Amino acid sequence: MRIIQFYLLLVAAVFSLKDIHASAGTFQLVNKTVISWNDTSRMQFLHDPTVYSEGWDTLAHSKFWKEIMCLSSDTFVLNIAYCRKPIEKMHRATWMNLTEDQKLVYKDSLSFVHCIDSSKMIYVTGGKGEFYEVKKVLPEIGRAIRIFEDNNCDPWYAQTILLIESPGKNRNKSSAGALGPFQLMPAVARKYGLIVNKTIDQRTDLDKSAKAASRLINGACVPGIKNILNEKGIQYRESDLWFRLLVLHAYHAGVGNVRCVLNTLNPTEGGIGLFMNIWQTTCGSFKNESQNYSQIALGAITRMEELIGESGDTVFLVTGDRMLREYSKKNQKTFDTYNFLTTCLKKYETDFIDGMIPFEYFMKRVGFIRKELTELASVISNSEKEIVLKKYPAEESHVNYLAAQLTKRQRYQDAISMLKINLDMHPDSPAVYDSLARAYRLSGDRKTAELYMKRSSGMSRHNNSQTDIR
C-alpha cells in the first residue's frame, strides 16, 4: 500500500513539475520526420505549451489570423475590428465591384443585423494564403534555431519570425525596403554585420541574416523591453510568452514605439490582458499593422503546431502522397474508389499550387491516378464510363483557375505549363491564348506574349464574323 502511495505521489510530482515548466514559458524541442516529394529528413521545431495552457490559442484574434492564413486572396472576410470576430465572407471581385457608397451601406446593414454598436468599425481583410506559405519555411526553421542558439539568443524568436515575416520567400522586399527571411532593413543589416550594397545583399542568405537578427534581438530588442518593464515595476521572465511577444513588437516596430504604447496604457502587469489593450491602442508609428503583428504570430504558431502534429511523428509536406498511401483496390466499392481517387487529385492540385511538388511530379501523379481510373472504368457500365474517364482537368475554366492561383504566387512558368495543357485540349479557344499572353507578359517574355495576344485577337475577330454570317 505504501509503495502504491509513493508511486502516486511521484506521478503527481512529475505532472506538477511539468505544469511548473509550462507556466514558466519553457519550450520543448520536437523532432519530426519530414517527408517531401523527393526527400525524407529529421527536422527540429519548438513547441511552447503556454500558448495553450494560458489560453492564447483561444483568443478570437489568434483564431482570426490563423483562418486568414489559410484563405486565398480571392476571399474577403468582413470582421469586427476591435475583436476580429468574422461576420461574413465575400468573394474579392464582388466586394471590389461595389462603389464606396455601396460598401458603406453594406457595412451599416451588417452592423444592424448583427447588433454591432455604430462606434465599432468593420474591417475587410483579404485572405493571405499565398503569402503565408508555412510548409515552405519548415526546412529552414531547424537551421535558424541552431544559429540563434549558437549566438545565445532565444531560438523561439527564430522560429516565430520565420513563420510570419516572409515565409518561404527569402528574396521578397517589403515596401519599406526590408528584405530576406528576417526582413531586415538595410541600415540595421549593416549595423549587425551584413554586406548590403548595389552588388551584394546578404540579407537573402538565411544563415547570415539569422545571425544578424539574433544580434539585433539580443542587442536592442530584449534590453529595450526589459528597461521599459523595469521602469514600470512590472515583473516578468524572459521565457514568458507575453514578454516574447513584446520583444517581437520591438523587432517589428522599434523599441521607441512599443514604449509609446506602454506609456499610454501604463500597465501594472503583463499577460493576455495587456495584449488585449495593446491591440486597441495606437501611438506614434505603432498603428494597425503593428497591432496585428503579435496576433499574426499567435495564428502562425497554432497553425504550424497543427501542421506538424497531423500525422504523429511524421510531417507530410505533400498531402496527396499521404492520402494515396492509404489507397487500396481491395474491398472497395467502385464509386467509393472513384471518389477517393478524385479527392487525391484535388490534394495534389493543392500541393502543386502550394509549391510542394514540381509540375513534372504533379503530372506523374495525375497520370498514375488516371491509369487507376481507366482500370476502374473497365468494370462498370457504359453509362458510367464517361463520368470516370473524363479528361483531366475536366473543363477549360478549371485549368484557368489553377493557372490563376499559380500566377498569384508568381509561379509564371508553372502557370504557362498548365495553360499549355488547356491549349492542347482547347486549341480553338481565344481565352486560352489570352491567358497564355498574360502569363508570358508577367514572366517578362513580352515577345512571346505578343504572339499569343495576336493569335487571340485574330481568333476573336474570326468568331465574330462567323456569328454575323449565321
C-alpha positions, 0 to 999 in steps of 0.5 A: 500500500505504501509503495502504491502511495509513493508511486502516486505521489511521484506521478503527481510530482512529475505532472506538477513539475511539468505544469511548473515548466509550462507556466514558466514559458519553457519550450520543448524541442520536437523532432519530426520526420519530414517527408517531401516529394523527393526527400525524407529528413529529421527536422527540429521545431519548438513547441511552447505549451503556454500558448495553450495552457494560458489560453492564447490559442483561444483568443478570437484574434489568434483564431482570426489570423490563423483562418486568414492564413489559410484563405486565398486572396480571392476571399474577403472576410468582413470582421469586427475590428476591435475583436476580429470576430468574422461576420461574413465572407465575400468573394474579392471581385464582388466586394471590389465591384461595389462603389464606396457608397455601396460598401458603406451601406453594406457595412451599416446593414451588417452592423444592424443585423448583427447588433454591432454598436455604430462606434465599432468599425468593420474591417475587410481583410483579404485572405493571405494564403499565398503569402503565408506559405508555412510548409515552405519555411519548415526546412529552414526553421531547424537551421535558424534555431541552431544559429540563434542558439549558437549566438545565445539568443532565444531560438523561439524568436527564430522560429516565430519570425520565420513563420510570419515575416516572409515565409518561404520567400527569402528574396521578397522586399517589403515596401519599406525596403526590408528584405530576406527571411528576417526582413531586415532593413538595410541600415540595421543589416549593416549595423549587425554585420551584413554586406548590403550594397548595389552588388551584394545583399546578404540579407537573402542568405538565411544563415547570415541574416539569422545571425544578424537578427539574433544580434539585433534581438539580443542587442536592442530588442530584449534590453529595450523591453526589459528597461521599459518593464523595469521602469514600470515595476512590472515583473516578468521572465524572459521565457514568458510568452507575453514578454516574447511577444513584446520583444517581437513588437520591438523587432517589428516596430522599434523599441521607441514605439512599443514604449509609446504604447506602454506609456499610454496604457501604463500597465501594472502587469503583463499577460493576455490582458495587456495584449488585449489593450495593446491591440486597441491602442495606437501611438506614434508609428505603432498603428494597425499593422503593428497591432496585428503583428503579435496576433499574426504570430499567435495564428502562425504558431497554432497553425504550424503546431497543427501542421506538424502534429497531423500525422504523429511523428511524421510531417507530410509536406505533400498531402496527396502522397499521404492520402494515396498511401492509404489507397487500396483496390481491395474491398472497395466499392467502385464509386467509393474508389472513384471518389477517393481517387478524385479527392487525391487529385484535388490534394495534389492540385493543392500541393502543386499550387502550394509549391510542394511538388514540381509540375513534372511530379504533379503530372506523374501523379495525375497520370498514375491516378488516371491509369487507376481510373481507366482500370476502374472504368473497365468494370462498370457500365457504359453509362458510367464510363464517361463520368470516370474517364473524363479528361483531366482537368475536366473543363477549360475554366478549371485549368484557368483557375489553377493557372490563376492561383499559380500566377498569384504566387508568381509561379509564371512558368508553372502557370504557362505549363498548365495553360499549355495543357488547356491549349492542347485540349482547347486549341480553338479557344481565344481565352486560352491564348489570352491567358497564355499572353498574360502569363508570358507578359508577367514572366517578362517574355513580352515577345512571346506574349505578343504572339499569343495576344495576336493569335487571340485577337485574330481568333476573336475577330474570326468568331465574330464574323462567323456569328454575323454570317449565321 
